Amino acid sequence: MKLNVKMLKDEYWYGGDTNIGFFTPLSKKSVYIADNTIVRSYGQSNTLWVSNKGRVIWSDKGFKTSFFLGNISCTSKKAEIKLYEAEDKTLKGAYKFATEHFMQPDGKHPNPIMFKIPQYCTWIQFEHNQTQDNILSYAKSILDNGMPAGELIIDDGWQTQFGEWDFDPNKFADANEMCNQLHEMGFKVILWICPFVSLKSKHYDYLVNNNLLVKDKDGNIAMRKWWNGIDAILDLSNPAAMTWFTDYTKKLITEFGVDGFKQDAGDAMYYQDDDITFGSVDANTQSKLWAESAIDFDYNELRACFQFGCRGVAQRLADKSHKWGILGLGALLPNTLTQGITGYAFSCPDMIGGGQMGDFINKDKNLLDLELFARYAEASCLMPMMQFSLDIWTINEELKNICLKCIDIHTQYADYILQLVKHASTTGEPIVRYMEYVFPNCGYGKIKSQFMLGDDIIVAPVLDKGHTTKMVYIPDGKWQYKDKIYSNEVAIIPAPIDELVYLTKVKE
């Protein structure tokens, strides 16, 4: 099955995999191949491309798309691919057509606390050394430095084995007491979890005997290599496997008062289309089912899924490097914008400063790029969620104050963000929006160095090392930053290291 499309004059296309959103939008000058036949990019993916001319490309299954100097070629062995045209010939019109026809919103959204208060993930702070003492000390440090209690995500390493989701007694002398203390401090307790199952898990034989694990094409238990080793993987196309997983998580909620889960992995790349599964599903569908398993948790977080647009789950960007440029900070805006335009409105940027552990192992945190931490925090603080990990608030007073300032900005606009969250749950509209989405046909088609938070706030963080000004594209109307009004111009605005440039719409 094949679809060929000729690009129109001044047409830009948006979509693809969120983890490589920095390559988009695509124009007549672009040469680019996107392939989500099986998604092999960490992050969210959807079978959707939309253009600023109101055009939509959609398929019910993953497909390959080639952009070559104004020609678009889509091919698939799985399902038909079609081109549609919305009556409203704009990016917003195209996106609304997609939500109405292909990914209707489910009316759900994660708990408001996830949007109102910063989150704290213990990954970069402790890696796999998740212990009761470490976690309580980390929580105390947050409060002692004037930061508010929010979600506290206990990352990989708390459990006995993959697929054996019990607190490791060698690390947690009294996990129940720890959870109680965290709750008394005001935190919500979130646990990292994944669909992999270790051979060492006490449940492995049960899962094998009850046909709850994925098999390879030869009928053997599929052992798949991932970043933590080689393990078996749940077959969530089997309702009994889904029940086993949800029963285990409910047990953690009931016994320890756990509030929710960070559901990692679940990437389509760890499955094969020729796997033998209960539901005879392809690799992408297994990833979609992993996302489906999160939908009823009040507090949830995914980092990978397929074709799950306009559903009420939080979607964090894939781990970024502690770097400037498109491998690090430079990816935050374009990738979050791609999340929004492909249906994943409830977005969380990566951990402030980056989430790639290799950038931090055996490094003195005082010798890390403190300017980068500051700009990461500023770029995150007017996104739907913001998430800390390394305890950068303890490095020096200046960085601590920047953290507190960013939290204050996020708190100041929390009610506005929540309005956008509720709106997204029923309409599917992005919370973080391209300039082109809000101001069509104004020459903003390729702008991704700034974003709109809803329709009323232009957010323009500094993304380059050493820069103390920000070039901002300002549309018609009246837009205020500090005590100055801007309108219909490209302005160079001062942006010292402790300042985020953002302009609010002046109501007429």
Secondary structure, 3 states (H helix, E strand, C coil): CEEEEECCCCCCEEECCHHHHHHCCECCCCEEEEECCCCCCCCEECCEEEECCCEEEEECCCCEEEEECCEEEEECCCCCEEEEECCCCCHHHHHHHHHHHCCCCCCCCCCCHHHHCCEEECHHHHCCCCCHHHHHHHHHHHHHCCCCCCEEEECCCCEEECCEEEECCCCCCCHHHHHHHHHHHCCEEEEEECCEECCCCCCHHHHHHCCCECECCCCCECCEEECCEEEEEECCCCHHHHHHHHHHHHHHHHHHCCCEEEECCCCHHHCCCCCECCCCCCHHHHHHHHHHCCCCCCEEEECCEECCCCCCCCEECCCCCCCCCCCCHHHHHHHHHHHHHCCCCCEECCCCCCCCHHHCCCCCHHHCCHHHHHHHHHHHCCCCCCEECCCHHHCCHHHHHHHHHHHHHHHHCHHHHHHHHHHHHHHCCCCEECHHHHCCCCCCCCCCCCEEECCCEEEECCCCCCCCEEEEEECCCCEEECCEEECCEEEEEECCCCCCEEEEECCC
